[in-house]
Amino acid sequence: MSAAADSRTGPTLAEARRGSRAVIAHIEHSGQDDTIAQRLEALGFVSGEPLRVVATGAFGAEPIVVQIGTTRFALRRGEARRVRLRAPGEVAAAAFPPDGLVDERQT
Protein backbone atom coordinates (compact mmCIF):
# COMPACT_ATOMS: atom_id res chain seq x y z
CA MET A 1 0.00 0.00 0.00
CA SER A 2 1.08 3.51 -0.67
CA ALA A 3 3.13 5.33 1.93
CA ALA A 4 1.49 8.51 0.66
CA ALA A 5 -1.87 7.55 2.15
CA ASP A 6 -3.18 9.90 4.82
CA SER A 7 -2.42 8.34 8.22
CA ARG A 8 -5.71 9.63 9.68
CA THR A 9 -7.90 7.96 7.09
CA GLY A 10 -5.70 5.08 5.99
CA PRO A 11 -5.00 3.88 2.46
CA THR A 12 -7.70 3.05 -0.05
CA LEU A 13 -8.41 -0.32 -1.58
CA ALA A 14 -7.27 1.12 -4.93
CA GLU A 15 -3.75 1.43 -3.46
CA ALA A 16 -3.60 -2.19 -2.27
CA ARG A 17 -1.42 -4.67 -4.15
CA ARG A 18 -2.32 -8.15 -5.31
CA GLY A 19 -2.10 -10.64 -2.46
CA SER A 20 -2.37 -8.01 0.27
CA ARG A 21 -4.75 -8.38 3.18
CA ALA A 22 -6.47 -5.56 4.96
CA VAL A 23 -9.41 -4.62 7.16
CA ILE A 24 -12.03 -2.13 6.03
CA ALA A 25 -12.07 1.10 8.06
CA HIS A 26 -15.08 2.68 6.32
CA ILE A 27 -16.70 3.52 3.01
CA GLU A 28 -16.47 7.12 1.88
CA HIS A 29 -19.84 8.66 0.99
CA SER A 30 -20.08 11.62 -1.39
CA GLY A 31 -23.51 12.58 -0.05
CA GLN A 32 -26.56 11.29 1.75
CA ASP A 33 -27.94 9.52 -1.33
CA ASP A 34 -24.65 8.01 -2.54
CA THR A 35 -25.90 4.84 -4.25
CA ILE A 36 -22.41 3.47 -4.95
CA ALA A 37 -21.38 3.67 -1.29
CA GLN A 38 -24.72 2.20 -0.22
CA ARG A 39 -24.31 -0.69 -2.66
CA LEU A 40 -20.76 -1.43 -1.47
CA GLU A 41 -22.03 -1.59 2.12
CA ALA A 42 -24.95 -3.82 1.09
CA LEU A 43 -22.47 -6.21 -0.55
CA GLY A 44 -20.50 -6.56 2.69
CA PHE A 45 -17.89 -3.80 2.48
CA VAL A 46 -18.39 -2.72 6.10
CA SER A 47 -16.12 -1.47 8.87
CA GLY A 48 -14.08 -4.23 10.50
CA GLU A 49 -14.47 -6.73 7.66
CA PRO A 50 -11.21 -8.38 6.53
CA LEU A 51 -10.51 -8.68 2.83
CA ARG A 52 -7.83 -9.89 0.45
CA VAL A 53 -6.84 -8.52 -2.95
CA VAL A 54 -6.98 -11.57 -5.22
CA ALA A 55 -6.06 -9.97 -8.56
CA THR A 56 -5.73 -6.75 -10.49
CA GLY A 57 -5.81 -6.02 -14.19
CA ALA A 58 -2.58 -5.90 -16.18
CA PHE A 59 -0.19 -3.21 -14.96
CA GLY A 60 -2.52 -2.35 -12.07
CA ALA A 61 -5.49 -1.65 -14.33
CA GLU A 62 -9.12 -2.51 -13.69
CA PRO A 63 -10.69 -4.55 -12.30
CA ILE A 64 -9.50 -5.13 -8.75
CA VAL A 65 -10.73 -8.52 -7.53
CA VAL A 66 -11.17 -8.73 -3.76
CA GLN A 67 -12.37 -11.51 -1.52
CA ILE A 68 -14.51 -10.96 1.56
CA GLY A 69 -15.22 -14.23 3.31
CA THR A 70 -15.83 -16.75 0.53
CA THR A 71 -17.20 -14.20 -1.96
CA ARG A 72 -15.19 -12.41 -4.64
CA PHE A 73 -15.99 -9.01 -6.09
CA ALA A 74 -14.57 -7.18 -9.10
CA LEU A 75 -14.40 -3.43 -8.54
CA ARG A 76 -13.45 -0.49 -10.71
CA ARG A 77 -10.68 1.78 -9.41
CA GLY A 78 -13.22 4.54 -8.68
CA GLU A 79 -15.23 2.19 -6.47
CA ALA A 80 -12.09 0.85 -4.78
CA ARG A 81 -11.00 4.42 -3.90
CA ARG A 82 -14.12 4.74 -1.74
CA VAL A 83 -13.07 1.78 0.44
CA ARG A 84 -10.76 3.08 3.18
CA LEU A 85 -8.58 0.51 4.91
CA ARG A 86 -7.16 0.50 8.40
CA ALA A 87 -3.51 1.46 8.66
CA PRO A 88 -1.25 -1.64 8.60
CA GLY A 89 -0.36 -1.26 12.29
CA GLU A 90 -4.05 -1.53 13.23
CA VAL A 91 -4.62 -4.88 11.53
CA ALA A 92 -4.39 -8.02 13.63
CA ALA A 93 -3.21 -11.14 11.80
CA ALA A 94 -5.91 -13.14 13.62
CA ALA A 95 -8.57 -11.35 11.56
CA PHE A 96 -7.70 -13.42 8.49
CA PRO A 97 -8.33 -17.08 7.70
CA PRO A 98 -5.35 -19.35 7.06
CA ASP A 99 -4.02 -19.16 3.50
CA GLY A 100 -4.93 -22.78 2.91
CA LEU A 101 -8.65 -21.96 2.84
CA VAL A 102 -8.43 -20.07 -0.44
CA ASP A 103 -7.60 -21.77 -3.73
CA GLU A 104 -5.59 -19.27 -5.79
CA ARG A 105 -6.27 -21.27 -9.00
CA GLN A 106 -9.86 -20.02 -8.97
CA THR A 107 -8.68 -16.51 -9.83
PyMOL CGO cylinders between C-alpha atoms (Angstrom):
from pymol import cmd
from pymol.cgo import CYLINDER

trace = [
    CYLINDER, 0.00, 0.00, 0.00, 1.08, 3.51, -0.67, 0.3, 1, 1, 1, 1, 1, 1,
    CYLINDER, 1.08, 3.51, -0.67, 3.13, 5.33, 1.93, 0.3, 1, 1, 1, 1, 1, 1,
    CYLINDER, 3.13, 5.33, 1.93, 1.49, 8.51, 0.66, 0.3, 1, 1, 1, 1, 1, 1,
    CYLINDER, 1.49, 8.51, 0.66, -1.87, 7.55, 2.15, 0.3, 1, 1, 1, 1, 1, 1,
    CYLINDER, -1.87, 7.55, 2.15, -3.18, 9.90, 4.82, 0.3, 1, 1, 1, 1, 1, 1,
    CYLINDER, -3.18, 9.90, 4.82, -2.42, 8.34, 8.22, 0.3, 1, 1, 1, 1, 1, 1,
    CYLINDER, -2.42, 8.34, 8.22, -5.71, 9.63, 9.68, 0.3, 1, 1, 1, 1, 1, 1,
    CYLINDER, -5.71, 9.63, 9.68, -7.90, 7.96, 7.09, 0.3, 1, 1, 1, 1, 1, 1,
    CYLINDER, -7.90, 7.96, 7.09, -5.70, 5.08, 5.99, 0.3, 1, 1, 1, 1, 1, 1,
    CYLINDER, -5.70, 5.08, 5.99, -5.00, 3.88, 2.46, 0.3, 1, 1, 1, 1, 1, 1,
    CYLINDER, -5.00, 3.88, 2.46, -7.70, 3.05, -0.05, 0.3, 1, 1, 1, 1, 1, 1,
    CYLINDER, -7.70, 3.05, -0.05, -8.41, -0.32, -1.58, 0.3, 1, 1, 1, 1, 1, 1,
    CYLINDER, -8.41, -0.32, -1.58, -7.27, 1.12, -4.93, 0.3, 1, 1, 1, 1, 1, 1,
    CYLINDER, -7.27, 1.12, -4.93, -3.75, 1.43, -3.46, 0.3, 1, 1, 1, 1, 1, 1,
    CYLINDER, -3.75, 1.43, -3.46, -3.60, -2.19, -2.27, 0.3, 1, 1, 1, 1, 1, 1,
    CYLINDER, -3.60, -2.19, -2.27, -1.42, -4.67, -4.15, 0.3, 1, 1, 1, 1, 1, 1,
    CYLINDER, -1.42, -4.67, -4.15, -2.32, -8.15, -5.31, 0.3, 1, 1, 1, 1, 1, 1,
    CYLINDER, -2.32, -8.15, -5.31, -2.10, -10.64, -2.46, 0.3, 1, 1, 1, 1, 1, 1,
    CYLINDER, -2.10, -10.64, -2.46, -2.37, -8.01, 0.27, 0.3, 1, 1, 1, 1, 1, 1,
    CYLINDER, -2.37, -8.01, 0.27, -4.75, -8.38, 3.18, 0.3, 1, 1, 1, 1, 1, 1,
    CYLINDER, -4.75, -8.38, 3.18, -6.47, -5.56, 4.96, 0.3, 1, 1, 1, 1, 1, 1,
    CYLINDER, -6.47, -5.56, 4.96, -9.41, -4.62, 7.16, 0.3, 1, 1, 1, 1, 1, 1,
    CYLINDER, -9.41, -4.62, 7.16, -12.03, -2.13, 6.03, 0.3, 1, 1, 1, 1, 1, 1,
    CYLINDER, -12.03, -2.13, 6.03, -12.07, 1.10, 8.06, 0.3, 1, 1, 1, 1, 1, 1,
    CYLINDER, -12.07, 1.10, 8.06, -15.08, 2.68, 6.32, 0.3, 1, 1, 1, 1, 1, 1,
    CYLINDER, -15.08, 2.68, 6.32, -16.70, 3.52, 3.01, 0.3, 1, 1, 1, 1, 1, 1,
    CYLINDER, -16.70, 3.52, 3.01, -16.47, 7.12, 1.88, 0.3, 1, 1, 1, 1, 1, 1,
    CYLINDER, -16.47, 7.12, 1.88, -19.84, 8.66, 0.99, 0.3, 1, 1, 1, 1, 1, 1,
    CYLINDER, -19.84, 8.66, 0.99, -20.08, 11.62, -1.39, 0.3, 1, 1, 1, 1, 1, 1,
    CYLINDER, -20.08, 11.62, -1.39, -23.51, 12.58, -0.05, 0.3, 1, 1, 1, 1, 1, 1,
    CYLINDER, -23.51, 12.58, -0.05, -26.56, 11.29, 1.75, 0.3, 1, 1, 1, 1, 1, 1,
    CYLINDER, -26.56, 11.29, 1.75, -27.94, 9.52, -1.33, 0.3, 1, 1, 1, 1, 1, 1,
    CYLINDER, -27.94, 9.52, -1.33, -24.65, 8.01, -2.54, 0.3, 1, 1, 1, 1, 1, 1,
    CYLINDER, -24.65, 8.01, -2.54, -25.90, 4.84, -4.25, 0.3, 1, 1, 1, 1, 1, 1,
    CYLINDER, -25.90, 4.84, -4.25, -22.41, 3.47, -4.95, 0.3, 1, 1, 1, 1, 1, 1,
    CYLINDER, -22.41, 3.47, -4.95, -21.38, 3.67, -1.29, 0.3, 1, 1, 1, 1, 1, 1,
    CYLINDER, -21.38, 3.67, -1.29, -24.72, 2.20, -0.22, 0.3, 1, 1, 1, 1, 1, 1,
    CYLINDER, -24.72, 2.20, -0.22, -24.31, -0.69, -2.66, 0.3, 1, 1, 1, 1, 1, 1,
    CYLINDER, -24.31, -0.69, -2.66, -20.76, -1.43, -1.47, 0.3, 1, 1, 1, 1, 1, 1,
    CYLINDER, -20.76, -1.43, -1.47, -22.03, -1.59, 2.12, 0.3, 1, 1, 1, 1, 1, 1,
    CYLINDER, -22.03, -1.59, 2.12, -24.95, -3.82, 1.09, 0.3, 1, 1, 1, 1, 1, 1,
    CYLINDER, -24.95, -3.82, 1.09, -22.47, -6.21, -0.55, 0.3, 1, 1, 1, 1, 1, 1,
    CYLINDER, -22.47, -6.21, -0.55, -20.50, -6.56, 2.69, 0.3, 1, 1, 1, 1, 1, 1,
    CYLINDER, -20.50, -6.56, 2.69, -17.89, -3.80, 2.48, 0.3, 1, 1, 1, 1, 1, 1,
    CYLINDER, -17.89, -3.80, 2.48, -18.39, -2.72, 6.10, 0.3, 1, 1, 1, 1, 1, 1,
    CYLINDER, -18.39, -2.72, 6.10, -16.12, -1.47, 8.87, 0.3, 1, 1, 1, 1, 1, 1,
    CYLINDER, -16.12, -1.47, 8.87, -14.08, -4.23, 10.50, 0.3, 1, 1, 1, 1, 1, 1,
    CYLINDER, -14.08, -4.23, 10.50, -14.47, -6.73, 7.66, 0.3, 1, 1, 1, 1, 1, 1,
    CYLINDER, -14.47, -6.73, 7.66, -11.21, -8.38, 6.53, 0.3, 1, 1, 1, 1, 1, 1,
    CYLINDER, -11.21, -8.38, 6.53, -10.51, -8.68, 2.83, 0.3, 1, 1, 1, 1, 1, 1,
    CYLINDER, -10.51, -8.68, 2.83, -7.83, -9.89, 0.45, 0.3, 1, 1, 1, 1, 1, 1,
    CYLINDER, -7.83, -9.89, 0.45, -6.84, -8.52, -2.95, 0.3, 1, 1, 1, 1, 1, 1,
    CYLINDER, -6.84, -8.52, -2.95, -6.98, -11.57, -5.22, 0.3, 1, 1, 1, 1, 1, 1,
    CYLINDER, -6.98, -11.57, -5.22, -6.06, -9.97, -8.56, 0.3, 1, 1, 1, 1, 1, 1,
    CYLINDER, -6.06, -9.97, -8.56, -5.73, -6.75, -10.49, 0.3, 1, 1, 1, 1, 1, 1,
    CYLINDER, -5.73, -6.75, -10.49, -5.81, -6.02, -14.19, 0.3, 1, 1, 1, 1, 1, 1,
    CYLINDER, -5.81, -6.02, -14.19, -2.58, -5.90, -16.18, 0.3, 1, 1, 1, 1, 1, 1,
    CYLINDER, -2.58, -5.90, -16.18, -0.19, -3.21, -14.96, 0.3, 1, 1, 1, 1, 1, 1,
    CYLINDER, -0.19, -3.21, -14.96, -2.52, -2.35, -12.07, 0.3, 1, 1, 1, 1, 1, 1,
    CYLINDER, -2.52, -2.35, -12.07, -5.49, -1.65, -14.33, 0.3, 1, 1, 1, 1, 1, 1,
    CYLINDER, -5.49, -1.65, -14.33, -9.12, -2.51, -13.69, 0.3, 1, 1, 1, 1, 1, 1,
    CYLINDER, -9.12, -2.51, -13.69, -10.69, -4.55, -12.30, 0.3, 1, 1, 1, 1, 1, 1,
    CYLINDER, -10.69, -4.55, -12.30, -9.50, -5.13, -8.75, 0.3, 1, 1, 1, 1, 1, 1,
    CYLINDER, -9.50, -5.13, -8.75, -10.73, -8.52, -7.53, 0.3, 1, 1, 1, 1, 1, 1,
    CYLINDER, -10.73, -8.52, -7.53, -11.17, -8.73, -3.76, 0.3, 1, 1, 1, 1, 1, 1,
    CYLINDER, -11.17, -8.73, -3.76, -12.37, -11.51, -1.52, 0.3, 1, 1, 1, 1, 1, 1,
    CYLINDER, -12.37, -11.51, -1.52, -14.51, -10.96, 1.56, 0.3, 1, 1, 1, 1, 1, 1,
    CYLINDER, -14.51, -10.96, 1.56, -15.22, -14.23, 3.31, 0.3, 1, 1, 1, 1, 1, 1,
    CYLINDER, -15.22, -14.23, 3.31, -15.83, -16.75, 0.53, 0.3, 1, 1, 1, 1, 1, 1,
    CYLINDER, -15.83, -16.75, 0.53, -17.20, -14.20, -1.96, 0.3, 1, 1, 1, 1, 1, 1,
    CYLINDER, -17.20, -14.20, -1.96, -15.19, -12.41, -4.64, 0.3, 1, 1, 1, 1, 1, 1,
    CYLINDER, -15.19, -12.41, -4.64, -15.99, -9.01, -6.09, 0.3, 1, 1, 1, 1, 1, 1,
    CYLINDER, -15.99, -9.01, -6.09, -14.57, -7.18, -9.10, 0.3, 1, 1, 1, 1, 1, 1,
    CYLINDER, -14.57, -7.18, -9.10, -14.40, -3.43, -8.54, 0.3, 1, 1, 1, 1, 1, 1,
    CYLINDER, -14.40, -3.43, -8.54, -13.45, -0.49, -10.71, 0.3, 1, 1, 1, 1, 1, 1,
    CYLINDER, -13.45, -0.49, -10.71, -10.68, 1.78, -9.41, 0.3, 1, 1, 1, 1, 1, 1,
    CYLINDER, -10.68, 1.78, -9.41, -13.22, 4.54, -8.68, 0.3, 1, 1, 1, 1, 1, 1,
    CYLINDER, -13.22, 4.54, -8.68, -15.23, 2.19, -6.47, 0.3, 1, 1, 1, 1, 1, 1,
    CYLINDER, -15.23, 2.19, -6.47, -12.09, 0.85, -4.78, 0.3, 1, 1, 1, 1, 1, 1,
    CYLINDER, -12.09, 0.85, -4.78, -11.00, 4.42, -3.90, 0.3, 1, 1, 1, 1, 1, 1,
    CYLINDER, -11.00, 4.42, -3.90, -14.12, 4.74, -1.74, 0.3, 1, 1, 1, 1, 1, 1,
    CYLINDER, -14.12, 4.74, -1.74, -13.07, 1.78, 0.44, 0.3, 1, 1, 1, 1, 1, 1,
    CYLINDER, -13.07, 1.78, 0.44, -10.76, 3.08, 3.18, 0.3, 1, 1, 1, 1, 1, 1,
    CYLINDER, -10.76, 3.08, 3.18, -8.58, 0.51, 4.91, 0.3, 1, 1, 1, 1, 1, 1,
    CYLINDER, -8.58, 0.51, 4.91, -7.16, 0.50, 8.40, 0.3, 1, 1, 1, 1, 1, 1,
    CYLINDER, -7.16, 0.50, 8.40, -3.51, 1.46, 8.66, 0.3, 1, 1, 1, 1, 1, 1,
    CYLINDER, -3.51, 1.46, 8.66, -1.25, -1.64, 8.60, 0.3, 1, 1, 1, 1, 1, 1,
    CYLINDER, -1.25, -1.64, 8.60, -0.36, -1.26, 12.29, 0.3, 1, 1, 1, 1, 1, 1,
    CYLINDER, -0.36, -1.26, 12.29, -4.05, -1.53, 13.23, 0.3, 1, 1, 1, 1, 1, 1,
    CYLINDER, -4.05, -1.53, 13.23, -4.62, -4.88, 11.53, 0.3, 1, 1, 1, 1, 1, 1,
    CYLINDER, -4.62, -4.88, 11.53, -4.39, -8.02, 13.63, 0.3, 1, 1, 1, 1, 1, 1,
    CYLINDER, -4.39, -8.02, 13.63, -3.21, -11.14, 11.80, 0.3, 1, 1, 1, 1, 1, 1,
    CYLINDER, -3.21, -11.14, 11.80, -5.91, -13.14, 13.62, 0.3, 1, 1, 1, 1, 1, 1,
    CYLINDER, -5.91, -13.14, 13.62, -8.57, -11.35, 11.56, 0.3, 1, 1, 1, 1, 1, 1,
    CYLINDER, -8.57, -11.35, 11.56, -7.70, -13.42, 8.49, 0.3, 1, 1, 1, 1, 1, 1,
    CYLINDER, -7.70, -13.42, 8.49, -8.33, -17.08, 7.70, 0.3, 1, 1, 1, 1, 1, 1,
    CYLINDER, -8.33, -17.08, 7.70, -5.35, -19.35, 7.06, 0.3, 1, 1, 1, 1, 1, 1,
    CYLINDER, -5.35, -19.35, 7.06, -4.02, -19.16, 3.50, 0.3, 1, 1, 1, 1, 1, 1,
    CYLINDER, -4.02, -19.16, 3.50, -4.93, -22.78, 2.91, 0.3, 1, 1, 1, 1, 1, 1,
    CYLINDER, -4.93, -22.78, 2.91, -8.65, -21.96, 2.84, 0.3, 1, 1, 1, 1, 1, 1,
    CYLINDER, -8.65, -21.96, 2.84, -8.43, -20.07, -0.44, 0.3, 1, 1, 1, 1, 1, 1,
    CYLINDER, -8.43, -20.07, -0.44, -7.60, -21.77, -3.73, 0.3, 1, 1, 1, 1, 1, 1,
    CYLINDER, -7.60, -21.77, -3.73, -5.59, -19.27, -5.79, 0.3, 1, 1, 1, 1, 1, 1,
    CYLINDER, -5.59, -19.27, -5.79, -6.27, -21.27, -9.00, 0.3, 1, 1, 1, 1, 1, 1,
    CYLINDER, -6.27, -21.27, -9.00, -9.86, -20.02, -8.97, 0.3, 1, 1, 1, 1, 1, 1,
    CYLINDER, -9.86, -20.02, -8.97, -8.68, -16.51, -9.83, 0.3, 1, 1, 1, 1, 1, 1,
]
cmd.load_cgo(trace, "trace")
